[in-house]
Amino acid sequence: MLISLFLLVVYSVGSLGDNLYKISDTVSAPYGTPPDERSVEQLMESSVIVINKQAGPSSHQVAAWLRDSFELKQTGHGGTLDPNVTGVLPISIGRASKVIKVMQESSKEYVCLMKHGKDPGKDRMAEMFTKFTGPLYQIPPLQAAVKRELRIRRVYEIEMLEHKSQSTLFRVECEGGTYIRNLCSDIGSALGSGAHMEQLVRTKSGPFTLEDSVSLIDAHDKYKKWQDSGDSSQISSILKPLESMLVDLPLIDVKDSAVDALCHGADLGFPGVVSVSKSMKRGQLLSIRTTRGEAIALARATVNADEIAQNPKSKGKVARLERVIMERGTYPREWKSK
């Protein structure tokens, strides 16, 4: 019964929006290509595919298989899944690999089947889930591909889906880098009866859910159909613009005149801002975009959004660049080097 429910509840969806302060008016020039207007050829140079990983291969093997299947030079994956864990695994293509780290750090959602040494009772399990919601200390397990040191990860929510005898099915939403295997073991220790992770499905990674995903075999078939017939309808349905990985980040839209300077590594100043997320705070990682929605760079905010809205003509920097995404020359150069 629990296994059947486990397979039925793993599809969940969610989205996040953000309001903007309008700082200045601007006219968008006909440069670049908005994300929703890109051709398959452009997407094959920079996009993300959400794979529904099956049990068996490692995340690295899945990314490598997709690279070879699609005849690509570069792929990356957005957050490691153990070989026996299934579910959402974003795979970056080409230049999108520059920002795949955002996926590794984004919030995650899982559905887990936990087995107990003996039945702790439904009420006690519900109480224990409450105690394990919030910041937790964790040390990565031995099989993890990261340094084993004590760190803090936050569990945002744990929802019990079903409890029966020595099995508990639950959904957990947590910070990226949280180990659910450790969570189960720690809960078992707190109960005094022991527990371990029996099955795990990642149902969400950042903005992507299982409903956005496709199997490796289906992805390969869609690619071959495009190669053999030229019909791009199926392959285009699974190639998502790299900007889709950044929707949970606060953003700044900039003037066309500032774009190429940013592509050359210049930090963003007040005069270049067109609009900014009201939620943006100093120190946050953010996405810098053109007014046509194209990602230019990742940057770190040096001011709060309110400071920009209240003093739009100030001098100085509003964001310090961390990673340039857009190719130089996509927009014309309208700046002079010193």
ZADO-1210 file (C-alpha; in nm, 4 decimals, padded with zeros to 6 digits):
<atoms>
<atom x="00.0000" y="00.0000" z="00.0000" code="MET" pos="1"/>
<atom x="00.2745" y="00.2446" z="00.0956" code="LEU" pos="2"/>
<atom x="00.4759" y="00.1588" z="-00.2151" code="ILE" pos="3"/>
<atom x="00.1708" y="00.2264" z="-00.4359" code="SER" pos="4"/>
<atom x="00.1124" y="00.5600" z="-00.2666" code="LEU" pos="5"/>
<atom x="00.4851" y="00.6361" z="-00.2955" code="PHE" pos="6"/>
<atom x="00.4566" y="00.6068" z="-00.6735" code="LEU" pos="7"/>
<atom x="00.1393" y="00.8159" z="-00.6918" code="LEU" pos="8"/>
<atom x="00.2352" y="01.1188" z="-00.4834" code="VAL" pos="9"/>
<atom x="00.5667" y="01.2084" z="-00.6415" code="VAL" pos="10"/>
<atom x="00.4203" y="01.4548" z="-00.8928" code="TYR" pos="11"/>
<atom x="00.3987" y="01.8051" z="-00.7496" code="SER" pos="12"/>
<atom x="00.4257" y="02.1497" z="-00.9052" code="VAL" pos="13"/>
<atom x="00.5170" y="02.4970" z="-00.7897" code="GLY" pos="14"/>
<atom x="00.6222" y="02.8359" z="-00.9201" code="SER" pos="15"/>
<atom x="00.7530" y="03.1612" z="-00.7855" code="LEU" pos="16"/>
<atom x="00.6951" y="03.5136" z="-00.9058" code="GLY" pos="17"/>
<atom x="00.8609" y="03.8449" z="-00.8207" code="ASP" pos="18"/>
<atom x="00.7449" y="04.2097" z="-00.8351" code="ASN" pos="19"/>
<atom x="00.9697" y="04.4749" z="-00.9854" code="LEU" pos="20"/>
<atom x="01.0512" y="04.8383" z="-00.9189" code="TYR" pos="21"/>
<atom x="01.0464" y="05.0273" z="-01.2500" code="LYS" pos="22"/>
<atom x="01.3501" y="05.2569" z="-01.2380" code="ILE" pos="23"/>
<atom x="01.3706" y="05.4056" z="-01.5881" code="SER" pos="24"/>
<atom x="01.2132" y="05.3838" z="-01.9321" code="ASP" pos="25"/>
<atom x="01.4016" y="05.2348" z="-02.2243" code="THR" pos="26"/>
<atom x="01.3404" y="05.1148" z="-02.5785" code="VAL" pos="27"/>
<atom x="01.4579" y="04.7633" z="-02.6594" code="SER" pos="28"/>
<atom x="01.6725" y="04.7478" z="-02.9712" code="ALA" pos="29"/>
<atom x="01.6535" y="04.4473" z="-03.2085" code="PRO" pos="30"/>
<atom x="01.9580" y="04.2651" z="-03.0723" code="TYR" pos="31"/>
<atom x="01.9955" y="03.9185" z="-02.9269" code="GLY" pos="32"/>
<atom x="01.7104" y="03.6660" z="-02.9101" code="THR" pos="33"/>
<atom x="01.4452" y="03.6467" z="-02.6357" code="PRO" pos="34"/>
<atom x="01.4396" y="03.3052" z="-02.4651" code="PRO" pos="35"/>
<atom x="01.1023" y="03.2013" z="-02.6083" code="ASP" pos="36"/>
<atom x="01.2094" y="03.2834" z="-02.9658" code="GLU" pos="37"/>
<atom x="01.5289" y="03.0767" z="-02.9821" code="ARG" pos="38"/>
<atom x="01.5699" y="02.8116" z="-03.2466" code="SER" pos="39"/>
<atom x="01.6556" y="02.4506" z="-03.1693" code="VAL" pos="40"/>
<atom x="02.0071" y="02.5172" z="-03.3001" code="GLU" pos="41"/>
<atom x="02.0475" y="02.8028" z="-03.0515" code="GLN" pos="42"/>
<atom x="01.9057" y="02.5940" z="-02.7668" code="LEU" pos="43"/>
<atom x="02.1468" y="02.3120" z="-02.8499" code="MET" pos="44"/>
<atom x="02.4253" y="02.5601" z="-02.7745" code="GLU" pos="45"/>
<atom x="02.2817" y="02.6714" z="-02.4405" code="SER" pos="46"/>
<atom x="01.9828" y="02.5195" z="-02.2572" code="SER" pos="47"/>
<atom x="01.8762" y="02.2757" z="-01.9882" code="VAL" pos="48"/>
<atom x="01.6969" y="01.9408" z="-02.0075" code="ILE" pos="49"/>
<atom x="01.5182" y="01.8079" z="-01.6997" code="VAL" pos="50"/>
<atom x="01.5822" y="01.4336" z="-01.6843" code="ILE" pos="51"/>
<atom x="01.3739" y="01.1922" z="-01.4786" code="ASN" pos="52"/>
<atom x="01.6684" y="00.9900" z="-01.3540" code="LYS" pos="53"/>
<atom x="01.6104" y="00.6192" z="-01.3029" code="GLN" pos="54"/>
<atom x="01.7804" y="00.3994" z="-01.0427" code="ALA" pos="55"/>
<atom x="02.1236" y="00.2670" z="-01.1401" code="GLY" pos="56"/>
<atom x="02.3480" y="00.5302" z="-01.2999" code="PRO" pos="57"/>
<atom x="02.5179" y="00.8141" z="-01.1153" code="SER" pos="58"/>
<atom x="02.4293" y="01.1762" z="-01.1946" code="SER" pos="59"/>
<atom x="02.7643" y="01.2128" z="-01.3720" code="HIS" pos="60"/>
<atom x="02.6886" y="00.9092" z="-01.5886" code="GLN" pos="61"/>
<atom x="02.3481" y="01.0511" z="-01.6836" code="VAL" pos="62"/>
<atom x="02.5071" y="01.3818" z="-01.7911" code="ALA" pos="63"/>
<atom x="02.7766" y="01.1966" z="-01.9881" code="ALA" pos="64"/>
<atom x="02.5205" y="00.9728" z="-02.1591" code="TRP" pos="65"/>
<atom x="02.3144" y="01.2737" z="-02.2659" code="LEU" pos="66"/>
<atom x="02.6303" y="01.4481" z="-02.3915" code="ARG" pos="67"/>
<atom x="02.7187" y="01.1508" z="-02.6117" code="ASP" pos="68"/>
<atom x="02.3587" y="01.0874" z="-02.7207" code="SER" pos="69"/>
<atom x="02.3114" y="01.4493" z="-02.8314" code="PHE" pos="70"/>
<atom x="02.6660" y="01.4706" z="-02.9749" code="GLU" pos="71"/>
<atom x="02.7548" y="01.7617" z="-02.7474" code="LEU" pos="72"/>
<atom x="03.0852" y="01.8976" z="-02.6217" code="LYS" pos="73"/>
<atom x="02.9723" y="01.9896" z="-02.2717" code="GLN" pos="74"/>
<atom x="02.7031" y="01.8983" z="-02.0203" code="THR" pos="75"/>
<atom x="02.6674" y="01.9358" z="-01.6455" code="GLY" pos="76"/>
<atom x="02.4171" y="01.8298" z="-01.3823" code="HIS" pos="77"/>
<atom x="02.2303" y="02.0321" z="-01.1242" code="GLY" pos="78"/>
<atom x="02.2739" y="01.8457" z="-00.7978" code="GLY" pos="79"/>
<atom x="02.4020" y="01.4937" z="-00.7327" code="THR" pos="80"/>
<atom x="02.1587" y="01.2058" z="-00.6850" code="LEU" pos="81"/>
<atom x="02.2828" y="00.8737" z="-00.5446" code="ASP" pos="82"/>
<atom x="02.2693" y="00.5912" z="-00.8032" code="PRO" pos="83"/>
<atom x="01.9625" y="00.4321" z="-00.6397" code="ASN" pos="84"/>
<atom x="01.7761" y="00.7628" z="-00.6010" code="VAL" pos="85"/>
<atom x="01.5390" y="00.8654" z="-00.8812" code="THR" pos="86"/>
<atom x="01.3684" y="01.1826" z="-00.9982" code="GLY" pos="87"/>
<atom x="01.4422" y="01.5364" z="-01.1132" code="VAL" pos="88"/>
<atom x="01.7951" y="01.5945" z="-01.2468" code="LEU" pos="89"/>
<atom x="01.8509" y="01.9130" z="-01.4528" code="PRO" pos="90"/>
<atom x="02.1216" y="01.8653" z="-01.7178" code="ILE" pos="91"/>
<atom x="02.2867" y="02.1741" z="-01.8668" code="SER" pos="92"/>
<atom x="02.3958" y="02.2006" z="-02.2277" code="ILE" pos="93"/>
<atom x="02.6819" y="02.4186" z="-02.3550" code="GLY" pos="94"/>
<atom x="02.6973" y="02.7707" z="-02.2094" code="ARG" pos="95"/>
<atom x="02.4172" y="02.6893" z="-01.9674" code="ALA" pos="96"/>
<atom x="02.6796" y="02.4917" z="-01.7745" code="SER" pos="97"/>
<atom x="02.8119" y="02.8290" z="-01.6558" code="LYS" pos="98"/>
<atom x="02.5070" y="02.8676" z="-01.4309" code="VAL" pos="99"/>
<atom x="02.4227" y="02.5073" z="-01.3400" code="ILE" pos="100"/>
<atom x="02.5680" y="02.5697" z="-00.9934" code="LYS" pos="101"/>
<atom x="02.2514" y="02.7694" z="-00.9220" code="VAL" pos="102"/>
<atom x="02.0611" y="02.4413" z="-00.9481" code="MET" pos="103"/>
<atom x="02.3000" y="02.2679" z="-00.7101" code="GLN" pos="104"/>
<atom x="02.2311" y="02.5301" z="-00.4449" code="GLU" pos="105"/>
<atom x="01.8556" y="02.5666" z="-00.5046" code="SER" pos="106"/>
<atom x="01.5893" y="02.4252" z="-00.2745" code="SER" pos="107"/>
<atom x="01.4857" y="02.0626" z="-00.3255" code="LYS" pos="108"/>
<atom x="01.1775" y="01.8539" z="-00.2598" code="GLU" pos="109"/>
<atom x="01.1717" y="01.4772" z="-00.2050" code="TYR" pos="110"/>
<atom x="00.9265" y="01.1998" z="-00.1326" code="VAL" pos="111"/>
<atom x="01.0855" y="00.9394" z="00.0944" code="CYS" pos="112"/>
<atom x="00.9895" y="00.5973" z="00.2257" code="LEU" pos="113"/>
<atom x="01.1530" y="00.5466" z="00.5659" code="MET" pos="114"/>
<atom x="01.1753" y="00.2069" z="00.7405" code="LYS" pos="115"/>
<atom x="01.1881" y="00.1752" z="01.1207" code="HIS" pos="116"/>
<atom x="01.3419" y="-00.0860" z="01.3467" code="GLY" pos="117"/>
<atom x="01.0065" y="-00.1011" z="01.5250" code="LYS" pos="118"/>
<atom x="00.6795" y="00.0903" z="01.4953" code="ASP" pos="119"/>
<atom x="00.7206" y="00.4307" z="01.6643" code="PRO" pos="120"/>
<atom x="00.3506" y="00.5176" z="01.6200" code="GLY" pos="121"/>
<atom x="00.1992" y="00.7810" z="01.3920" code="LYS" pos="122"/>
<atom x="00.1640" y="01.0498" z="01.6600" code="ASP" pos="123"/>
<atom x="00.5262" y="01.0182" z="01.7706" code="ARG" pos="124"/>
<atom x="00.6437" y="01.0360" z="01.4098" code="MET" pos="125"/>
<atom x="00.4442" y="01.3559" z="01.3543" code="ALA" pos="126"/>
<atom x="00.6010" y="01.5061" z="01.6671" code="GLU" pos="127"/>
<atom x="00.9494" y="01.4035" z="01.5517" code="MET" pos="128"/>
<atom x="00.8988" y="01.5642" z="01.2084" code="PHE" pos="129"/>
<atom x="00.8192" y="01.8911" z="01.3845" code="THR" pos="130"/>
<atom x="01.1428" y="01.8693" z="01.5830" code="LYS" pos="131"/>
<atom x="01.3453" y="01.8075" z="01.2652" code="PHE" pos="132"/>
<atom x="01.2025" y="02.1095" z="01.0809" code="THR" pos="133"/>
<atom x="01.4412" y="02.4049" z="01.0745" code="GLY" pos="134"/>
<atom x="01.8232" y="02.4255" z="01.0756" code="PRO" pos="135"/>
<atom x="01.9997" y="02.0908" z="01.1212" code="LEU" pos="136"/>
<atom x="02.3617" y="01.9865" z="01.1659" code="TYR" pos="137"/>
<atom x="02.4753" y="01.7277" z="00.9105" code="GLN" pos="138"/>
<atom x="02.7986" y="01.5573" z="00.8065" code="ILE" pos="139"/>
<atom x="02.7891" y="01.4262" z="00.4459" code="PRO" pos="140"/>
<atom x="02.7842" y="01.0441" z="00.4283" code="PRO" pos="141"/>
<atom x="03.0945" y="00.8477" z="00.3287" code="LEU" pos="142"/>
<atom x="02.9726" y="00.7962" z="-00.0294" code="GLN" pos="143"/>
<atom x="02.9167" y="01.1710" z="-00.0859" code="ALA" pos="144"/>
<atom x="03.1433" y="01.3449" z="-00.3375" code="ALA" pos="145"/>
<atom x="03.2022" y="01.6435" z="-00.1059" code="VAL" pos="146"/>
<atom x="03.4267" y="01.7166" z="00.1891" code="LYS" pos="147"/>
<atom x="03.3016" y="01.5483" z="00.5070" code="ARG" pos="148"/>
<atom x="03.2694" y="01.8344" z="00.7502" code="GLU" pos="149"/>
<atom x="02.9958" y="01.9508" z="00.9844" code="LEU" pos="150"/>
<atom x="02.7573" y="02.1969" z="00.8201" code="ARG" pos="151"/>
<atom x="02.4107" y="02.3420" z="00.8712" code="ILE" pos="152"/>
<atom x="02.1238" y="02.2717" z="00.6315" code="ARG" pos="153"/>
<atom x="01.7652" y="02.3896" z="00.6669" code="ARG" pos="154"/>
<atom x="01.4546" y="02.1713" z="00.6389" code="VAL" pos="155"/>
<atom x="01.1658" y="02.3968" z="00.5422" code="TYR" pos="156"/>
<atom x="00.8791" y="02.1505" z="00.5737" code="GLU" pos="157"/>
<atom x="00.8119" y="01.7818" z="00.6409" code="ILE" pos="158"/>
<atom x="00.4686" y="01.6423" z="00.5622" code="GLU" pos="159"/>
<atom x="00.3653" y="01.2921" z="00.6649" code="MET" pos="160"/>
<atom x="00.1814" y="01.1271" z="00.3766" code="LEU" pos="161"/>
<atom x="00.1171" y="00.7879" z="00.5394" code="GLU" pos="162"/>
<atom x="00.2386" y="00.5823" z="00.8313" code="HIS" pos="163"/>
<atom x="00.1850" y="00.2097" z="00.8685" code="LYS" pos="164"/>
<atom x="00.3615" y="-00.0196" z="01.1109" code="SER" pos="165"/>
<atom x="00.7355" y="00.0084" z="01.0440" code="GLN" pos="166"/>
<atom x="00.7104" y="00.2345" z="00.7360" code="SER" pos="167"/>
<atom x="00.6568" y="00.6094" z="00.7005" code="THR" pos="168"/>
<atom x="00.6011" y="00.7901" z="00.3717" code="LEU" pos="169"/>
<atom x="00.6763" y="01.1619" z="00.3855" code="PHE" pos="170"/>
<atom x="00.7443" y="01.4665" z="00.1693" code="ARG" pos="171"/>
<atom x="01.0286" y="01.6997" z="00.2629" code="VAL" pos="172"/>
<atom x="01.1237" y="02.0415" z="00.1271" code="GLU" pos="173"/>
<atom x="01.4761" y="02.1456" z="00.2137" code="CYS" pos="174"/>
<atom x="01.7829" y="02.3498" z="00.1333" code="GLU" pos="175"/>
<atom x="02.0112" y="02.2229" z="-00.1419" code="GLY" pos="176"/>
<atom x="02.2799" y="01.9905" z="-00.0066" code="GLY" pos="177"/>
<atom x="02.0570" y="01.8319" z="00.2593" code="THR" pos="178"/>
<atom x="02.1085" y="01.4562" z="00.2898" code="TYR" pos="179"/>
<atom x="01.7763" y="01.2743" z="00.3353" code="ILE" pos="180"/>
<atom x="01.9621" y="00.9526" z="00.4183" code="ARG" pos="181"/>
<atom x="02.1148" y="01.1327" z="00.7184" code="ASN" pos="182"/>
<atom x="01.7774" y="01.2819" z="00.8096" code="LEU" pos="183"/>
<atom x="01.6189" y="00.9357" z="00.8292" code="CYS" pos="184"/>
<atom x="01.9078" y="00.7986" z="01.0346" code="SER" pos="185"/>
<atom x="01.8998" y="01.0947" z="01.2749" code="ASP" pos="186"/>
<atom x="01.5233" y="01.0625" z="01.3228" code="ILE" pos="187"/>
<atom x="01.5696" y="00.6917" z="01.3946" code="GLY" pos="188"/>
<atom x="01.8346" y="00.7721" z="01.6546" code="SER" pos="189"/>
<atom x="01.6078" y="01.0284" z="01.8196" code="ALA" pos="190"/>
<atom x="01.3266" y="00.7721" z="01.8297" code="LEU" pos="191"/>
<atom x="01.5602" y="00.5158" z="01.9850" code="GLY" pos="192"/>
<atom x="01.4429" y="00.2451" z="01.7471" code="SER" pos="193"/>
<atom x="01.6596" y="00.3128" z="01.4432" code="GLY" pos="194"/>
<atom x="01.5477" y="00.4025" z="01.0897" code="ALA" pos="195"/>
<atom x="01.6858" y="00.4150" z="00.7390" code="HIS" pos="196"/>
<atom x="01.5935" y="00.5511" z="00.3973" code="MET" pos="197"/>
<atom x="01.4248" y="00.2777" z="00.1934" code="GLU" pos="198"/>
<atom x="01.3337" y="00.4711" z="-00.1243" code="GLN" pos="199"/>
<atom x="01.3790" y="00.8302" z="-00.2366" code="LEU" pos="200"/>
<atom x="01.2461" y="01.0347" z="-00.5269" code="VAL" pos="201"/>
<atom x="01.3468" y="01.3949" z="-00.5917" code="ARG" pos="202"/>
<atom x="01.0218" y="01.5619" z="-00.6953" code="THR" pos="203"/>
<atom x="01.1536" y="01.9148" z="-00.7363" code="LYS" pos="204"/>
<atom x="01.4836" y="02.0953" z="-00.7953" code="SER" pos="205"/>
<atom x="01.4581" y="02.4736" z="-00.7930" code="GLY" pos="206"/>
<atom x="01.1748" y="02.5596" z="-01.0350" code="PRO" pos="207"/>
<atom x="01.1708" y="02.2176" z="-01.2047" code="PHE" pos="208"/>
<atom x="00.9338" y="01.9333" z="-01.1136" code="THR" pos="209"/>
<atom x="00.8785" y="01.5771" z="-01.2281" code="LEU" pos="210"/>
<atom x="00.6120" y="01.7062" z="-01.4661" code="GLU" pos="211"/>
<atom x="00.8866" y="01.8998" z="-01.6467" code="ASP" pos="212"/>
<atom x="01.1061" y="01.5922" z="-01.6812" code="SER" pos="213"/>
<atom x="01.1695" y="01.3345" z="-01.9530" code="VAL" pos="214"/>
<atom x="01.3448" y="00.9988" z="-01.9447" code="SER" pos="215"/>
<atom x="01.6867" y="00.9519" z="-02.1050" code="LEU" pos="216"/>
<atom x="01.5376" y="00.7192" z="-02.3659" code="ILE" pos="217"/>
<atom x="01.2634" y="00.9664" z="-02.4603" code="ASP" pos="218"/>
<atom x="01.5192" y="01.2471" z="-02.4837" code="ALA" pos="219"/>
<atom x="01.7329" y="01.0365" z="-02.7184" code="HIS" pos="220"/>
<atom x="01.4307" y="00.9471" z="-02.9352" code="ASP" pos="221"/>
<atom x="01.3280" y="01.3118" z="-02.9704" code="LYS" pos="222"/>
<atom x="01.6828" y="01.4086" z="-03.0680" code="TYR" pos="223"/>
<atom x="01.7047" y="01.1319" z="-03.3306" code="LYS" pos="224"/>
<atom x="01.3698" y="01.2321" z="-03.4793" code="LYS" pos="225"/>
<atom x="01.4959" y="01.5878" z="-03.5208" code="TRP" pos="226"/>
<atom x="01.8219" y="01.4668" z="-03.6747" code="GLN" pos="227"/>
<atom x="01.6533" y="01.2222" z="-03.9120" code="ASP" pos="228"/>
<atom x="01.3479" y="01.4214" z="-04.0216" code="SER" pos="229"/>
<atom x="01.4200" y="01.7832" z="-03.9364" code="GLY" pos="230"/>
<atom x="01.1006" y="01.7935" z="-03.7263" code="ASP" pos="231"/>
<atom x="01.1954" y="02.0048" z="-03.4247" code="SER" pos="232"/>
<atom x="00.8568" y="02.0029" z="-03.2480" code="SER" pos="233"/>
<atom x="00.9438" y="01.7263" z="-03.0018" code="GLN" pos="234"/>
<atom x="01.3047" y="01.8184" z="-02.9251" code="ILE" pos="235"/>
<atom x="01.2129" y="02.1856" z="-02.8734" code="SER" pos="236"/>
<atom x="00.9564" y="02.0821" z="-02.6105" code="SER" pos="237"/>
<atom x="01.2302" y="01.9499" z="-02.3771" code="ILE" pos="238"/>
<atom x="01.5034" y="02.2100" z="-02.4400" code="LEU" pos="239"/>
<atom x="01.4490" y="02.4856" z="-02.1855" code="LYS" pos="240"/>
<atom x="01.6320" y="02.8216" z="-02.2110" code="PRO" pos="241"/>
<atom x="01.9058" y="02.8658" z="-01.9526" code="LEU" pos="242"/>
<atom x="01.7007" y="03.1525" z="-01.8068" code="GLU" pos="243"/>
<atom x="01.4550" y="02.8945" z="-01.6727" code="SER" pos="244"/>
<atom x="01.7189" y="02.7944" z="-01.4153" code="MET" pos="245"/>
<atom x="01.7313" y="03.1492" z="-01.2802" code="LEU" pos="246"/>
<atom x="01.3629" y="03.2263" z="-01.2188" code="VAL" pos="247"/>
<atom x="01.3944" y="03.1903" z="-00.8401" code="ASP" pos="248"/>
<atom x="01.6711" y="03.4530" z="-00.8229" code="LEU" pos="249"/>
<atom x="01.6042" y="03.8257" z="-00.7786" code="PRO" pos="250"/>
<atom x="01.6798" y="04.0115" z="-01.1007" code="LEU" pos="251"/>
<atom x="01.7872" y="04.3399" z="-01.2515" code="ILE" pos="252"/>
<atom x="01.6923" y="04.4379" z="-01.6069" code="ASP" pos="253"/>
<atom x="01.9433" y="04.6731" z="-01.7698" code="VAL" pos="254"/>
<atom x="01.9636" y="04.9157" z="-02.0598" code="LYS" pos="255"/>
<atom x="02.0896" y="04.7911" z="-02.3952" code="ASP" pos="256"/>
<atom x="02.3801" y="05.0344" z="-02.3692" code="SER" pos="257"/>
<atom x="02.5092" y="04.8504" z="-02.0599" code="ALA" pos="258"/>
<atom x="02.4928" y="04.4953" z="-02.1985" code="VAL" pos="259"/>
<atom x="02.8256" y="04.4606" z="-02.3780" code="ASP" pos="260"/>
<atom x="03.0162" y="04.6292" z="-02.0961" code="ALA" pos="261"/>
<atom x="02.8748" y="04.3661" z="-01.8606" code="LEU" pos="262"/>
<atom x="02.9765" y="04.0950" z="-02.1069" code="CYS" pos="263"/>
<atom x="03.3324" y="04.2269" z="-02.0754" code="HIS" pos="264"/>
<atom x="03.3183" y="04.1948" z="-01.6954" code="GLY" pos="265"/>
<atom x="03.2187" y="04.5458" z="-01.5848" code="ALA" pos="266"/>
<atom x="03.0217" y="04.5758" z="-01.2609" code="ASP" pos="267"/>
<atom x="02.6719" y="04.7258" z="-01.2867" code="LEU" pos="268"/>
<atom x="02.6179" y="05.0886" z="-01.1860" code="GLY" pos="269"/>
<atom x="02.2983" y="05.2793" z="-01.1005" code="PHE" pos="270"/>
<atom x="02.2626" y="05.4437" z="-01.4472" code="PRO" pos="271"/>
<atom x="02.2256" y="05.1084" z="-01.6226" code="GLY" pos="272"/>
<atom x="01.9249" y="04.9837" z="-01.4238" code="VAL" pos="273"/>
<atom x="01.5809" y="04.9654" z="-01.5862" code="VAL" pos="274"/>
<atom x="01.4000" y="04.7566" z="-01.3224" code="SER" pos="275"/>
<atom x="01.4860" y="04.5542" z="-01.0135" code="VAL" pos="276"/>
<atom x="01.3162" y="04.2894" z="-00.7989" code="SER" pos="277"/>
<atom x="01.1608" y="04.4469" z="-00.4918" code="LYS" pos="278"/>
<atom x="01.2851" y="04.1528" z="-00.2862" code="SER" pos="279"/>
<atom x="01.6540" y="04.2053" z="-00.3707" code="MET" pos="280"/>
<atom x="01.8801" y="04.2467" z="-00.0683" code="LYS" pos="281"/>
<atom x="02.2456" y="04.3403" z="-00.0379" code="ARG" pos="282"/>
<atom x="02.4659" y="04.0310" z="-00.0674" code="GLY" pos="283"/>
<atom x="02.2147" y="03.8203" z="-00.2614" code="GLN" pos="284"/>
<atom x="02.3035" y="03.6341" z="-00.5785" code="LEU" pos="285"/>
<atom x="02.0978" y="03.7797" z="-00.8647" code="LEU" pos="286"/>
<atom x="02.0382" y="03.7499" z="-01.2369" code="SER" pos="287"/>
<atom x="02.1156" y="04.0438" z="-01.4667" code="ILE" pos="288"/>
<atom x="01.9008" y="04.0436" z="-01.7816" code="ARG" pos="289"/>
<atom x="01.8309" y="04.2474" z="-02.0911" code="THR" pos="290"/>
<atom x="01.4864" y="04.4052" z="-02.1228" code="THR" pos="291"/>
<atom x="01.4058" y="04.1177" z="-02.3601" code="ARG" pos="292"/>
<atom x="01.4579" y="03.8624" z="-02.0856" code="GLY" pos="293"/>
<atom x="01.8047" y="03.7354" z="-02.1885" code="GLU" pos="294"/>
<atom x="02.0462" y="03.6384" z="-01.9116" code="ALA" pos="295"/>
<atom x="02.3642" y="03.8470" z="-01.9215" code="ILE" pos="296"/>
<atom x="02.5385" y="03.7537" z="-01.5995" code="ALA" pos="297"/>
<atom x="02.5129" y="03.6378" z="-01.2403" code="LEU" pos="298"/>
<atom x="02.6090" y="03.9021" z="-00.9874" code="ALA" pos="299"/>
<atom x="02.6093" y="03.9808" z="-00.6166" code="ARG" pos="300"/>
<atom x="02.3939" y="04.2749" z="-00.5044" code="ALA" pos="301"/>
<atom x="02.5856" y="04.5545" z="-00.3310" code="THR" pos="302"/>
<atom x="02.2720" y="04.7533" z="-00.2365" code="VAL" pos="303"/>
<atom x="01.9098" y="04.6803" z="-00.1461" code="ASN" pos="304"/>
<atom x="01.6355" y="04.7255" z="-00.4065" code="ALA" pos="305"/>
<atom x="01.4850" y="05.0112" z="-00.2022" code="ASP" pos="306"/>
<atom x="01.8111" y="05.2053" z="-00.2296" code="GLU" pos="307"/>
<atom x="01.7935" y="05.1889" z="-00.6091" code="ILE" pos="308"/>
<atom x="01.4248" y="05.2851" z="-00.6185" code="ALA" pos="309"/>
<atom x="01.4712" y="05.5800" z="-00.3830" code="GLN" pos="310"/>
<atom x="01.7962" y="05.7101" z="-00.5365" code="ASN" pos="311"/>
<atom x="01.7970" y="05.6000" z="-00.9034" code="PRO" pos="312"/>
<atom x="02.0440" y="05.8737" z="-01.0088" code="LYS" pos="313"/>
<atom x="02.3059" y="05.7826" z="-00.7507" code="SER" pos="314"/>
<atom x="02.6617" y="05.7038" z="-00.8496" code="LYS" pos="315"/>
<atom x="02.8404" y="05.3822" z="-00.7673" code="GLY" pos="316"/>
<atom x="02.7747" y="05.0122" z="-00.8135" code="LYS" pos="317"/>
<atom x="02.4548" y="04.8172" z="-00.7530" code="VAL" pos="318"/>
<atom x="02.5949" y="04.4717" z="-00.8314" code="ALA" pos="319"/>
<atom x="02.9334" y="04.3015" z="-00.8573" code="ARG" pos="320"/>
<atom x="02.9659" y="04.0457" z="-01.1367" code="LEU" pos="321"/>
<atom x="03.0397" y="03.6826" z="-01.0496" code="GLU" pos="322"/>
<atom x="02.9808" y="03.4999" z="-01.3798" code="ARG" pos="323"/>
<atom x="02.9304" y="03.6320" z="-01.7336" code="VAL" pos="324"/>
<atom x="02.6793" y="03.4261" z="-01.9329" code="ILE" pos="325"/>
<atom x="02.6140" y="03.6126" z="-02.2586" code="MET" pos="326"/>
<atom x="02.8681" y="03.6061" z="-02.5411" code="GLU" pos="327"/>
<atom x="03.0543" y="03.9323" z="-02.6103" code="ARG" pos="328"/>
<atom x="02.9286" y="04.1156" z="-02.9174" code="GLY" pos="329"/>
<atom x="02.5694" y="03.9941" z="-02.8856" code="THR" pos="330"/>
<atom x="02.4780" y="04.3599" z="-02.8282" code="TYR" pos="331"/>
<atom x="02.6798" y="04.6470" z="-02.9826" code="PRO" pos="332"/>
<atom x="02.9579" y="04.8085" z="-02.7869" code="ARG" pos="333"/>
<atom x="02.8476" y="05.1457" z="-02.6491" code="GLU" pos="334"/>
<atom x="03.1241" y="05.2023" z="-02.3964" code="TRP" pos="335"/>
<atom x="03.4800" y="05.3270" z="-02.4064" code="LYS" pos="336"/>
<atom x="03.7719" y="05.1524" z="-02.2405" code="SER" pos="337"/>
<atom x="03.9909" y="05.3639" z="-02.0163" code="LYS" pos="338"/>
</atoms>
